[in-house]
Amino acid sequence: MNLLTHQLEDYMLPCMWKKNFGIDCLGCGMQRSFNFLLQGEFIAALHMYPAIYTLIIMFAFLILHLKFKFKYGHRVILSLFLINISIIVMNFIIKTF
């Protein structure tokens, strides 16, 4: 697993927003956070990108909802989406200002 994570670091995409404007974008840190998850560093992943766990939960529920068609699945997905957007925007504001 360690070899895989080191190889992933070589292929991470640079943030063009940060490169051009000098400030983080709303997605800055997501790749590194996912890499921390693969390495088993769960606290570091949370510090790098706080929405990583809620994004994983949202996408996992989305896949399950597409397969099993839960009765109120669309409401759960919308709620998780709004929670994720809130976390991402709050994190961006805290990091930027």
Buried (B, 14 or more C-beta within 10 A) or exposed (E): EEEEBEEBEEEEEEBEBEEEEEEBEBBBBBBBBBBBBEBEBEEBBBEBBBBBBBBEBBEEBBEEBEEEEBEEBEEBBEEBBEBBEEBBEEBBEEEEE
